[in-house]
């Protein structure tokens, strides 16, 4: 499905935007379910819903109200929705993952990141691997665009080549989930927007430095994010966002061995917050 040039680009740059991997019928079903969750959120004033580790499934931005819902994250929608499982396990998204890090791959976890018009949610610069360290880094973060994503509505920005670099997400001995403020300007300068149309997918290496600005447009920017790993990559710490299906083999076969990659890894504590937005310093509804 992917070309040799696509795979070479991914290996060199650390990311790839593949066009039109999610068919319109599946997009419609994903968005319909998300619209229902957003509508449901109007009846709540704090984070709500249960997940495997007791944290809230539905995370609300500060300022959320019935009149202006600000649902910013849904943890592991595949745990509660068949259509989300179908798209992430059975379609072209997983096929492309297998071509990039396969043939044997596992599902790790998924989430929805939501930027509705008028929301202030941003993503500060970070790499994903420090959140979920594994025995090796054949791991992908996939970003399924549920809406057209542009700089104006807060698309992801990536730093080409940064998957070969390592940075700390700790500050004064505390895990803050982002790089130091004095490094942000450098990444902003080096970054490029990963823009795309609804149904496109951005594949990012687990060490890709990335971030995004708030939505300044009058239309939503919603992402279905899924982490996949090679079958022989095993977590060193339990998943930060554990799913009922974490570790499920969805392509190929399971591995009887763990492949180890030499290196030094930061080991994050398991934060108590419902989502990493709070870890990065952004309040949820009802806080403060």
C-alpha positions as CSV (number, residue, x, y, z in Angstrom):
1,X,0.0,0.0,0.0
2,X,2.8,2.4,0.9
3,X,5.5,3.0,-1.7
4,X,9.2,2.5,-1.2
5,X,9.6,6.3,-1.4
6,X,7.0,6.6,1.4
7,X,8.8,4.2,3.7
8,X,12.2,5.8,2.9
9,X,10.8,9.2,3.7
10,X,9.4,7.9,7.1
11,X,12.7,6.4,8.0
12,X,14.6,9.6,7.2
13,X,12.2,12.2,8.5
14,X,10.4,10.3,11.2
15,X,6.9,11.0,10.0
16,X,4.6,10.4,7.0
17,X,1.2,11.8,5.9
18,X,-0.7,9.1,3.9
19,X,-3.7,10.3,1.9
20,X,-7.2,8.9,2.1
21,X,-6.7,5.8,4.2
22,X,-10.0,6.0,5.9
23,X,-13.1,5.7,3.6
24,X,-15.9,8.2,3.8
25,X,-18.4,5.7,5.3
26,X,-16.0,5.0,8.2
27,X,-15.3,8.7,8.7
28,X,-19.0,9.4,8.9
29,X,-19.5,6.7,11.5
30,X,-16.5,7.9,13.6
31,X,-17.8,11.5,13.5
32,X,-21.3,10.5,14.3
33,X,-20.3,8.7,17.4
34,X,-18.0,11.6,18.5
35,X,-20.9,14.0,18.0
36,X,-23.0,12.0,20.3
37,X,-20.2,12.0,23.0
38,X,-19.9,15.8,22.6
39,X,-23.7,16.2,23.0
40,X,-23.6,13.9,26.1
41,X,-20.8,16.0,27.6
42,X,-23.2,19.0,27.9
43,X,-24.8,17.3,30.9
44,X,-21.5,17.2,32.8
45,X,-19.5,19.9,34.5
46,X,-16.4,17.9,35.4
47,X,-14.5,15.0,33.9
48,X,-16.6,11.8,33.8
49,X,-16.8,8.1,32.7
50,X,-14.8,5.1,33.9
51,X,-11.6,3.6,32.5
52,X,-9.5,0.6,33.3
53,X,-7.3,2.4,35.8
54,X,-10.1,4.5,37.4
55,X,-9.4,7.7,35.6
56,X,-12.1,9.6,33.8
57,X,-12.7,8.6,30.1
58,X,-14.1,12.0,29.1
59,X,-11.8,15.0,29.8
60,X,-13.3,18.5,29.7
61,X,-11.4,21.7,29.1
62,X,-11.8,24.5,31.7
63,X,-14.7,26.6,30.8
64,X,-16.8,23.7,29.5
65,X,-20.6,24.3,29.8
66,X,-23.8,23.0,28.4
67,X,-24.0,26.0,26.1
68,X,-20.4,25.6,24.9
69,X,-19.1,22.1,25.3
70,X,-15.4,21.7,25.4
71,X,-14.8,18.0,25.4
72,X,-11.0,17.8,24.7
73,X,-10.2,14.1,25.1
74,X,-11.8,10.7,25.0
75,X,-9.5,7.9,26.4
76,X,-9.6,4.6,24.5
77,X,-12.7,5.1,22.5
78,X,-12.0,1.6,21.0
79,X,-12.9,0.2,24.4
80,X,-16.5,1.4,24.1
81,X,-17.1,1.7,20.3
82,X,-17.1,-1.0,17.7
83,X,-16.6,1.5,14.8
84,X,-13.4,2.8,16.4
85,X,-12.1,-0.8,16.8
86,X,-12.9,-1.5,13.2
87,X,-11.1,1.4,11.8
88,X,-8.0,0.9,14.0
89,X,-7.7,-2.8,13.7
90,X,-9.3,-4.0,10.5
91,X,-8.6,-1.2,7.9
92,X,-5.8,0.3,6.0
93,X,-4.4,2.2,9.0
94,X,-3.1,-1.0,10.6
95,X,-2.0,-2.3,7.2
96,X,0.2,0.7,6.8
97,X,1.6,0.4,10.3
98,X,2.6,-3.2,9.5
99,X,4.5,-2.0,6.4
100,X,6.4,0.6,8.5
101,X,7.2,-1.5,11.7
102,X,5.8,-4.9,11.0
103,X,4.8,-7.4,9.9
104,X,3.9,-8.4,13.5
105,X,2.2,-5.5,15.4
106,X,0.3,-4.9,18.6
107,X,-2.4,-2.3,19.6
108,X,-1.2,-0.3,22.6
109,X,-3.9,2.3,23.3
110,X,-5.9,5.1,21.5
111,X,-7.6,8.4,22.3
112,X,-9.4,11.3,20.7
113,X,-8.0,14.7,20.9
114,X,-10.6,17.4,20.2
115,X,-10.2,21.1,19.4
116,X,-13.6,22.6,18.9
117,X,-13.9,26.3,17.8
118,X,-13.3,28.5,20.8
119,X,-11.3,26.0,22.7
120,X,-7.8,26.9,24.1
121,X,-6.4,23.4,24.1
122,X,-2.8,23.1,22.8
123,X,-0.2,20.4,22.8
124,X,3.2,21.4,24.2
125,X,6.4,20.0,22.6
126,X,7.1,16.5,23.6
127,X,8.1,13.0,22.3
128,X,5.7,10.1,23.0
129,X,8.2,7.3,24.0
130,X,9.0,8.8,27.4
131,X,5.3,8.5,28.3
132,X,5.3,4.7,27.6
133,X,8.9,3.4,27.5
134,X,9.3,0.0,25.8
135,X,12.1,-2.5,25.3
136,X,12.6,-1.1,21.8
137,X,11.3,1.8,19.9
138,X,9.6,0.2,16.8
139,X,6.5,2.1,17.8
140,X,4.1,4.4,15.9
141,X,1.7,7.1,16.9
142,X,-1.0,7.4,14.2
143,X,-3.1,10.5,13.8
144,X,-6.3,9.8,11.9
145,X,-7.7,13.2,10.8
146,X,-11.5,13.3,11.3
147,X,-11.6,16.8,9.9
148,X,-9.5,18.8,7.5
149,X,-6.4,19.8,9.5
150,X,-4.6,23.1,8.9
151,X,-2.4,25.4,10.8
152,X,-5.4,27.7,11.3
153,X,-7.4,25.0,13.2
154,X,-4.4,23.7,15.2
155,X,-2.9,20.8,13.1
156,X,0.0,18.9,14.5
157,X,3.4,20.3,13.8
158,X,6.4,17.9,13.6
159,X,10.1,18.4,13.7
160,X,11.7,16.4,10.9
161,X,14.6,14.2,11.9
162,X,14.0,14.7,15.7
163,X,13.2,11.0,16.0
164,X,17.0,10.6,16.2
165,X,17.3,13.0,19.1
166,X,16.5,12.6,22.8
167,X,15.2,15.3,25.2
168,X,14.0,15.2,28.8
169,X,10.4,15.6,29.8
170,X,11.4,16.2,33.5
171,X,11.9,19.6,35.2
172,X,13.5,19.8,38.6
173,X,13.0,16.1,39.1
174,X,9.3,16.2,38.2
175,X,7.7,14.7,35.1
176,X,6.0,17.6,33.3
177,X,5.4,15.8,30.0
178,X,7.0,18.5,27.8
179,X,10.4,19.9,27.0
180,X,11.8,22.9,28.8
181,X,10.3,26.3,27.8
182,X,13.7,27.5,26.5
183,X,13.7,24.7,23.9
184,X,10.3,25.4,22.5
185,X,11.4,28.3,20.3
186,X,14.0,25.9,18.6
187,X,11.3,23.3,17.9
188,X,8.8,25.9,16.6
189,X,11.5,27.1,14.2
190,X,12.4,23.6,12.9
191,X,8.8,22.3,12.7
192,X,6.5,21.8,9.7
193,X,2.7,21.5,9.7
194,X,1.3,18.0,9.1
195,X,-1.7,19.3,7.3
196,X,-4.2,17.0,5.6
197,X,-7.8,16.3,4.6
198,X,-10.3,14.3,6.6
199,X,-9.4,10.6,6.1
200,X,-5.7,11.2,5.9
201,X,-3.3,9.7,8.5
202,X,-0.1,11.1,9.9
203,X,2.3,8.4,11.1
204,X,4.9,9.5,13.6
205,X,7.8,7.7,15.0
206,X,7.5,7.4,18.8
207,X,10.5,9.7,19.2
208,X,9.2,12.4,16.9
209,X,9.1,15.8,18.6
210,X,5.7,17.4,18.0
211,X,3.2,19.9,19.3
212,X,0.2,22.0,18.2
213,X,-1.4,25.3,18.8
214,X,-5.0,26.1,19.8
215,X,-7.8,26.1,17.2
216,X,-8.2,29.6,15.9
217,X,-10.7,28.7,13.1
218,X,-14.5,28.4,13.1
219,X,-14.4,24.7,12.4
220,X,-13.3,21.7,14.5
221,X,-10.0,19.8,14.4
222,X,-10.5,16.3,15.8
223,X,-7.9,13.6,15.8
224,X,-8.2,9.8,16.5
225,X,-4.8,8.9,17.9
226,X,-3.6,5.3,18.2
227,X,-0.3,3.9,19.3
228,X,1.0,0.6,17.8
229,X,4.1,-1.3,18.6
230,X,6.1,-4.1,17.1
231,X,5.1,-7.5,18.6
232,X,8.5,-7.9,20.2
233,X,8.3,-4.4,21.9
234,X,7.1,-4.9,25.5
235,X,6.3,-2.1,27.9
236,X,8.7,-1.4,30.7
237,X,6.0,0.4,32.6
238,X,2.3,-0.3,32.4
239,X,0.5,1.9,29.8
240,X,-0.3,5.5,30.9
241,X,-3.7,5.1,29.1
242,X,-4.4,1.4,29.6
243,X,-6.9,-0.2,27.3
244,X,-8.9,-3.4,27.7
245,X,-7.0,-4.4,24.5
246,X,-3.5,-3.2,25.3
247,X,-1.0,-5.7,23.8
248,X,-3.5,-7.2,21.4
249,X,-1.8,-8.6,18.3
250,X,-3.7,-7.2,15.3
251,X,-1.3,-8.1,12.5
252,X,0.9,-11.1,12.2
253,X,1.7,-13.2,15.2
254,X,2.8,-12.7,18.8
255,X,6.4,-12.7,19.8
256,X,7.8,-15.1,22.4
257,X,10.8,-12.8,23.0
258,X,11.3,-9.2,23.8
259,X,13.8,-7.4,21.6
260,X,16.0,-5.0,23.5
261,X,17.5,-1.8,22.2
262,X,20.4,-0.4,24.2
263,X,19.9,3.1,25.6
264,X,19.1,5.2,28.6
265,X,15.4,5.9,29.2
266,X,13.6,8.2,31.6
267,X,10.9,6.3,33.6
268,X,7.9,8.5,34.2
269,X,5.7,8.1,37.3
270,X,2.0,7.2,36.6
271,X,0.3,10.6,36.9
272,X,-3.0,10.9,38.7
273,X,-4.5,13.4,36.3
274,X,-7.2,12.2,33.9
275,X,-5.1,13.2,30.8
276,X,-1.7,14.5,29.8
277,X,-3.2,18.0,29.2
278,X,-3.3,18.4,33.0
279,X,0.3,17.1,33.3
280,X,1.4,19.7,30.8
281,X,-0.3,22.4,32.9
282,X,-3.8,22.9,31.3
283,X,-6.7,22.8,33.7
284,X,-9.8,20.6,33.4
285,X,-13.4,21.8,34.0
286,X,-14.1,22.3,37.6
287,X,-10.5,22.7,38.7
288,X,-9.0,25.8,40.2
